Every structure is written in structure tokens, then in C-alpha cells.
Amino acid sequence: AVDQYARIYCCARLVHADYSEYNLMLLDGKLYVIDVAQAVSLEHPNAEDFLRHDIENIYRFFHKQLGVELPEPQELLERVKQCRIQCVER
């Protein structure tokens, strides 16, 4: 979920702004992000706040509810913003 978010942030230059377990869909072993109509560009005045909230949602669900080992939200935030993923043009 964090890698998917990094792809949205780094490649599409968007913040989802409503990222939670309700907007993720697992189909045939592949994770899909849905409900992106409210996404905002990185230049949006509230983009940083939305990003922080989205990351906290990821942490809350995957770490606290499912017990998945994850770094603290601040580290996840920094990891997303580093943009170390490869963007593929189609």
C-alpha cells in the first residue's frame, strides 16, 4: 500500500486525499487504488495535510489493525516523498 501511494505521489504528482482500506482493492493478487476523484496535485495548499492523513490511515489499518510491521508514520511519509520508485510511462 505504501509503494502504491509512492507511485501516485511521485509518478502522477498527486495526493489521494482519502486513502484508506476502503479505497484499496485486492484482485488476483494485485492491489488497486480506487476512488481517486478527490485527489489533489502536490501544489494544492492542503496537499501536505492530506498526505499526512493518508499515511496515518495506512499505518492505522495495516500496522495497528492487521499487525503488519511498518515504520512509524513520519518515516513512511519521508519514504513516500523520497520518490525512489520507478515511474513507467504507458
C-alpha positions, 0 to 999 in steps of 0.5 A: 500500500505504501509503494502504491501511494509512492507511485501516485505521489511521485509518478502522477504528482498527486495526493489521494486525499482519502486513502484508506482500506476502503479505497484499496482493492485486492484482485488476483493478487494485485492491489488497486487504488480506487476512488481517486476523484478527490485527489489533489496535485502536490501544489494544492495548499492542503496537499501536505495535510492530506498526505499526512492523513493518508499515511496515518490511515495506512499505518492505522489499518495495516500496522495497528489493525492487521499487525503488519510491521511498518515504520512509524508514520513520519518515516513512511511519509519521508519514504513516500516523498523520497520518490525512489520508485520507478515511474513507467510511462504507458 
